[in-house]
Amino acid sequence: MPFLLRSQAQYFRHPKTTAPLELREIRSDGDQVVTGVLTDGQAVFPVDRGIPRFVPSQNYARSFGYQWQTFPKAQLDSHTEWGGESERRLFEETGWPRRMEGQTILEAASGMGRFTEILARTGAQICTFDYSEAVDANRDNNGKSANVSFAQADIYDPPYAHESFDKILCIGALQHCPSPRGAFESLLRFLKPGGEIVVDVYRLYWQSALLGKYYLRPVTSRLPPELLHRLVKRHVAWVYPFTGWLQGRIGRRGRSLSWMLGVADARGRYAMDDTVARTLSELDTFDMLSPAFDRPQTLRTVRKWFADAGLDDVDVRPGYNGIQARGRKPISAA
Ligand SMILES: C[S@@+](CC[C@H](N)C(=O)[O-])C[C@H]1O[C@@H](n2cnc3c(N)ncnc32)[C@H](O)[C@@H]1O
């Protein structure tokens, strides 16, 4: 298993003071640090199982740790039969080039690393982090790329130097933070003047009221992840045959009924067999019923975040995940 490379310790800072941190190794294997600490002489942050940890291991994102360790490869381009979905989505949402050698990219809330895998191939230097133990799954998936460093950290206090990244990416996560706007604004501190930020976020509109998840979540988001996973499997097993039968008769509207009943129906999304579709449905259903926070935003709200932040070249539009948005930090803001 790949661990923290000794040379990667230079990227980390104290999350509150941004003071540089020194690496003290306890157990190493060649140039990899398995166990150790990062310290500024006062605060001590453990390197545990080869990953620097800046937050308590269990926190409100615990369900994501369970989710991405249970389904570590289900959405990974290199493991899916239909392939290329994450790659397409990443480059469509960002408009970034395929090669970015010499650039530094911060990837916030990366889950098991479906987009880390694509970013790693650009040749840029990637710092990726997640609040949950999903970061362990990401490291297992992408740790072989020497241009990627991993951390378990909070989007409100990322452990890096301010204004040190050319690009920042945050996909699929802002709505799962207690304050989506606060999380977005927190990330801006780490962008160099002239740098680009790209985020996406669930969209709030009238159809949101038809989604069964919002009626189930007050209960399901409080359940232990292991129990919820068992219930999700049963729920999918109950809804699937009925809405599958309907899909055979009335087409796509049958699938919409699954969503109204609180099941993320993946059938027909890609050319895949029934077992894979069911696994994806179980993953996506768990993903929508388990998070502590699910705070979709309107287009108007996200446009206001970008305007209030004074970003240039702003583009906020309906897209993947509901809303996709990008902007550039003005040079004059330095
Ligand atoms: C739906 S997953 C998306 C993961 C990945 N970006 C993707 O698109 O596959 C949302 C992620 O946000 C992370 N997250 C939630 N709150 C966070 C926070 N305060 N700081 C960092 N990550 C957070 C969760 O742990 C989870 O892995």
The ligand as an SDF file (V2000), in Angstrom:
LIG
                    3D

 27 29  0  0  0  0  0  0  0  0999 V2000
  -20.7460   12.6570   -2.5100 C   0  0  0  0  0  0  0  0  0  0  0  0
  -19.1020   12.5820   -1.9390 S   0  0  0  0  0  0  0  0  0  0  0  0
  -18.2400   13.1960   -3.3680 C   0  0  0  0  0  0  0  0  0  0  0  0
  -16.8540   12.6780   -3.4320 C   0  0  0  0  0  0  0  0  0  0  0  0
  -16.0970   12.9860   -4.7360 C   0  0  0  0  0  0  0  0  0  0  0  0
  -15.8240   14.3950   -4.8900 N   0  0  0  0  0  0  0  0  0  0  0  0
  -16.8800   12.4550   -5.9070 C   0  0  0  0  0  0  0  0  0  0  0  0
  -17.4710   13.2640   -6.6290 O   0  0  0  0  0  0  0  0  0  0  0  0
  -16.9340   11.2320   -6.0940 O   0  0  0  0  0  0  0  0  0  0  0  0
  -19.0040   13.9720   -0.8300 C   0  0  0  0  0  0  0  0  0  0  0  0
  -17.7000   13.9800   -0.0440 C   0  0  0  0  0  0  0  0  0  0  0  0
  -17.6250   15.2020    0.7000 O   0  0  0  0  0  0  0  0  0  0  0  0
  -16.8910   14.9050    1.8710 C   0  0  0  0  0  0  0  0  0  0  0  0
  -17.0890   15.9750    2.8670 N   0  0  0  0  0  0  0  0  0  0  0  0
  -18.2220   16.3110    3.5200 C   0  0  0  0  0  0  0  0  0  0  0  0
  -17.9640   17.3330    4.3750 N   0  0  0  0  0  0  0  0  0  0  0  0
  -16.6460   17.6420    4.2540 C   0  0  0  0  0  0  0  0  0  0  0  0
  -15.7820   18.5790    4.8830 C   0  0  0  0  0  0  0  0  0  0  0  0
  -16.2270   19.4060    5.8490 N   0  0  0  0  0  0  0  0  0  0  0  0
  -14.4960   18.6250    4.5110 N   0  0  0  0  0  0  0  0  0  0  0  0
  -14.0130   17.7840    3.5540 C   0  0  0  0  0  0  0  0  0  0  0  0
  -14.7820   16.8380    2.9410 N   0  0  0  0  0  0  0  0  0  0  0  0
  -16.0910   16.7730    3.2830 C   0  0  0  0  0  0  0  0  0  0  0  0
  -17.4420   13.5500    2.3050 C   0  0  0  0  0  0  0  0  0  0  0  0
  -16.6230   12.8890    3.2140 O   0  0  0  0  0  0  0  0  0  0  0  0
  -17.5880   12.8450    0.9520 C   0  0  0  0  0  0  0  0  0  0  0  0
  -16.4900   12.0120    0.6630 O   0  0  0  0  0  0  0  0  0  0  0  0
  1  2  1  0
  2  3  1  0
  2 10  1  0
  3  4  1  0
  4  5  1  0
  5  6  1  0
  5  7  1  0
  7  8  2  0
  7  9  1  0
 10 11  1  0
 11 12  1  0
 11 26  1  0
 12 13  1  0
 13 14  1  0
 13 24  1  0
 14 15  1  0
 14 23  1  0
 15 16  2  0
 16 17  1  0
 17 18  1  0
 17 23  2  0
 18 19  1  0
 18 20  2  0
 20 21  1  0
 21 22  2  0
 22 23  1  0
 24 25  1  0
 24 26  1  0
 26 27  1  0
M  CHG  2   2   1   9  -1
M  END
$$$$
